[in-house]
């Protein structure tokens, strides 16, 4: 069955159906209107307006500096370029950790000001109350366990999480808690493939993996990584589908040469 034809508009319910029918879910990050048009037309199921914009769009070392206002701006751009995909927006660091009221206020701002379809936040037990409050307000929430980049200074590295039994058991328990709190889906980042398989089989909601093996119900990559724009990032889990880091400079060099030689514009490109 072709889900590109079946689902004219992807919703949280569509993702649940896809899990039930063993149809894998595709997700990519996106931060602007032009790329949203291209990714959406290519049939990607979900567009994640990730706080990774802090890295790939703004050049920061971590995801921590990006603000709620900046996330809202990026989300507005993506929503305007999307017709089919489900648009999910990260709550950035500092916009939900203090208490559940602040978390709800941040989520409401994103939904009202962007037209996005859902929010995502990182963490387990410590964010359950916030998830319940946001879901209670009618806002779909996606969870995120494993490597949570907003906590990178606490972790101390971007290494694989939950390799030891204690942390793995904690992750399994927290995945169940997030489902019970009302999450419609769960990102699993950089955890052992076998653990991700256990979580995916344990939950009725879909799991989206990044560096978590192929047993998850879907996969997500950062757009700049899979298109080869960000050439320095080379983790094991990344598959590059294009090498724009080479192709774009080649095109620009050709343009510069044509301008310098007065080959561009030619008579057919002039009025």
N, C-alpha and C positions, 0 to 999 in steps of 0.2 A: 504494500500500500504506500502511495506517495503522500507524505505528510505536507509537502509543499502545496499540494492540491487540496488535501483534506482540511488543513487549518488555514483559512484565509487570514485570520488574525490570531497570533499566538497569545494565549492567556495562561494564568497559573493552572487552570483546569486542563488546558492542553498538555502541559508538562506532566501532570499526573497521569493523563491518558497515555502519553508516550511511554512513561515508565511501566504502566500496566501492560502495554502491548509490546514491550521490549524494543521500542524505537529509541535510538540514542539521540540525545539533545545536544545541539551545537550552540556554543556561546563564544563570543569574542568581545573584547573591550572596544569601546568607541568613545570619542571625545568631541567630535565636530560634525557639522551638517553634511559636508561633502562626502566624508567617509561613511556616514550613516546611510546615505543614499546608495552607495556602492555595496556595502555589506548587506543591507536589507534586501536589495534587489537580487543578490546572490543566494538568498535563501537561508541565511543564518537565523536560528530560532530565537536567540536572546542576545541583546546588546547590553553589556555591562558598562555603565559609566563609572569606571573604577577610580578609586583614589590613586591608582597608579598614574593618573594624569600628573600627579606631583612629580613623578620621575620622568616620564617620557615626553610630557608637554612643557613642564616648567623647569626641568633640569635639577631637581632636588635629589639628594642622596637617598631619602626615605619618603614614605607616604605621609609622614606626620605634618609637614607644613601646610598642606592644602586646606583651604577654609571651606566652610559651608557655602558661602556666597560664590566661591569659585566653582564648587561642585554643581551648584544650581545653574550657573552660566553654561558649563559644559553639557549638562543634562538638557537644558533648553535647546541647545544646538542639535543634539542627537535626536530628540523627539521630533523636531521639525523635519528631519530627513528620514523618518521611519514610518512605514505603512503597515508592515506585517509583524515584525519582531516584537517580543516583549522587552521593554526597556526597564532595566533595574539600575538603581543608583546607590552607590556606596555612601553611607553616613561617614563623614571624615572624622579623624581623631579629634576628640574634644567636644564633639557635638552630641554625644550620648552617654559617655562614661560616668558623668557626675551623678545623675539620678534619672529615674524613669520619666519625670515630667519634662526635663530638658530633652531627653531622647524623643518623646512624643512631639514636642514643639519642633524639633529639627526635621522629623519625618513629615510632619504636616506642611512645613515650608517647602520641602522638596516636591511633594505631591501637588500642592496648590500652584506653585510658581513654575513648574516644569512640564506638567502633563505626563510625567513618567508613570509607570504602572506598578512599581514596587521599589522597596529599599532593601539594602543588604547591610548587615553589621557583623562585626567580629566578636567572638567570645562565646563562653559556655554559661556555666551557672551564674556568673556575675551579671549577665545581661538578660536573664530570663524574665525578670520583672518588667524590664523595658520592652521586651518582645511582646509580652502579654498586653501591656498598655497600648502599644502601637497597633497590634492586631485587633484589639478591642475597639479601636477607633476606625476600623475598616480598611487599614492599610496593610497590604501583603508584605511579609517579611521573609527574606532569605537569610539563613544563618551561614556561619563560616567558622570552621574548626581546623585544627592542625597547625600549620604555620600561619600565624596571623601577623601580617607585616606591621600593623600599628603597634605591636608589642615587641618589635625587633630589638630594642635596647634591653628589654627584660630577658629575651632569649639569648642575646649575645651573638647570634649568627643566623644565617638563612639555611641551616642544615635541616635534614629530615627530622620531623617530629614523631613522637609516639612510637619510637623503636623499642622502648622498654615496656615491660608488662604493666607497670603501674600507670604510666601515662596513656597507654593504649586502652586500658580498662576505663580510665577517666574519660577518654574521648568517646568510647562506646556509650557510657552512661550519659554524657552531656548531649550526644546526638539524639538520644531518646528524649531528654529533657526539652531540647529545642523543638522537636516534633510536637510534643505534648503542649508546649507553650503556644503553638500555632504557626510555626514556620511552614511555608509551602515548599521549601527546598533547602538544600544545604551544600555549600562549597566545602570540599575537602582538599586542603592544600598540602602538598609535600609530606605525605605519610606513606608507610609501607602499603604496597598494593593489596596484600592479603587483609590488612586491617580495613582498608577502604571497601573491599569486597564484603567483609562482615557487616560494616555499617550499612552499605547499600542493600544487603539482604534483610537486615533488621528493620529498616525503615519502610514505611508505606509512601513517604514523600521522596521525590527524586534527589539524587546526589549528583553534583557536578565536580569532576576532578580536575586538578592541575598538579601534575607530578604525583598522582595517586593511582596509577595503573589504569587498565581498561575495563575493570568491572563496575566502575561508576556508571550512573545512568546517563551521564553526559560529560562533555569536556569543555574547558575554557582555556584560552590562551590570550595573552596580551597582543593586540593587533600589531604593534610596532615590532614585537619579537618574531611573530610568525611570518611577517612580510619582509623581514631582514632589514628594517630601518634602523633598529637598535642592534648594532653588530657586536657590541662588547659582551652582551649577555648570552651565555652559552651553557645553560643547565642541561642535564641529561634529558629532562622531560620535553624539551623544546624541539619541535620539528619546523624547520624553515620551509615555507612554500614558495618564497620568492626572495630575491636578493636586491631589494630596492636600495640598500646601502651602497651598492655598486652602480646600479642602473640609473639612479637619479643624478649622481655626479657626472656620469658619462653624458647624459642628456644636457646637463647644464654647461659642461665644457664645450659641447658641440654648438650650443646656442651662443656662448661667449665668442667662440671662434668665428661664427657666422656674422655676429655683430661687428667684430673688429675688422673683418675682411670686407665688410659692406655687402656680403652676400644676402644678408637679411636686413630689411625686407627687400624682396625682388619686385619686379614690375607687376607680377600677378598678385602680390600682397600689398600693393599700394592703390590709392584711390586717385 
